[in-house]
């Protein structure tokens, strides 16, 4: 069974909406000045983006019958081993999956400086992931 383009496109819409929000917020985000509400909104958007990427990876892995990953970060390695995304990108997306665990399970307080770093440096990785997925599925 091939991956459903409709399923993936729904997840891509979530990514697009949140990326647009984060691009706007990124310009003016100052961890020292940001309110709790603003920080929470940014964290939530990062969480939604990461969850959507994980969902896309899971859907492709399941549909294609690829090896079962051991955890969320491993999903991106499975995609790399099957030439859907590059190895370096799989490592970066794996880092985002681990960051997701911090957000969801609150293993440790997520420092605002880390959120700022992700906004400044890691959003292009998500764009690259989206491009690779769209290329793979022909959408």
N, C-alpha and C positions, 0 to 999 in steps of 0.2 A: 504494500500500500504506500502510495506517495504522500508526502506531507500536504496537508490542506492549505492552499494559498489563502483561503478565507480566514482560517484560524490564525495564521501568521500575520495577515494584514490587520486583524483586530489588535493583536499585540503591538504591531508597528505603530498603530494609531496612538496607543498609550505612550509609547516611547516618544513619538513626535510631539504630543501635547506637553509632556513633562520636559522634554528638551527645550521647547520654546520658552517655557516658564523659567527654566534654569539659565538659559542664555540671557534673558532679561535681568534676572536677579544677580547673575554673576558680575555684571558691570558695576553694580553698586554695593555688593556684599562686603561688609566690613565686620569681621567676627567680634571686634571690640564694641561696635555700636549696634549690632543687630539685636532685635528683640527676640525673646524666647519663641514667640509666634512665627517670626520670619525664619529662624533656624529650624524649627519643627517643620515648616512648609517645605524648606529645601531638603531636609532629610527625608521627608515623605516622598517627594518627587524622585530623589535618588533611589529610594526603596522600590517605588513603582517601576522605574526604568529597569532596575536590576531584576526584579521579579519577572517582568515581561521578557527580558533576554533569556532568563532561565527557562521560562515557559516555552519559548521558541526552540531553544536547544533541546529541551525534553521532548517536544512534539516531533522534531526531526529525528532524534535518536530512536524514539519509539516507532515512528512510521517507517523508517528505513531498516529497522531491525539491527541497529548498531549495538555494540557491546554496552552492557549496563554500567553506568558510572557509579562510583562509590559515594559521591556527594555532589553538591551543586557546583563546586569549582571544577570537579572532574568532568562535568558535562562539556565544558569548553575544550578540554583536552581530547575528548572523544570526537568532537567536531573537527579539531585540527588533524587528528590521526586519519580522518576520513576526507581530508582535503577540502573542507567546507570553509574553514577559516585558517589563518596562519598560526603558527606555533607561538610567536611572540604575542599576538592578539589573544590567543587562548589563555596565556599566562596573565595578561592584564585583566581579562574578563573574569578569570578565576579570583583575582584579587578583589574585584567588585563583589563577587559572590561571598567572599569571606567578610567583606565590609557589611554586606547585607545581614550576615549573622550577628554582627555587633549591634546593628540597628534593631533587629527583631528581638534578640534575646538579651540585649543590654548587658552583655558580658562585662563591659567596661564603659565608662562614660566616653562618648565620642567627642573628642575635642573639636571646637569650632574651627581651629586652624587646619585640622584634617579635612573638614568639610570644604573649607576654602581651597585647599590644595586639589581636592577632587574636582571642584568646579573649574579651576584654572587649567588642570593638566589632563584629566581623564575623560572628559566629555567627547573629545575626538575619537577615543577608542570605541565608544558606543556608536558613533556615526560610521566608523569602519566596520563594526559588527553588522550594522543594518545593511550597509552596501554589500558585504559578502553574502549575507543571507538572501538579499534580493537577487543578486547575481546567480546564486545557487538555484533559487526557485524560479528564476525568470520573471520576476515581478518588478 
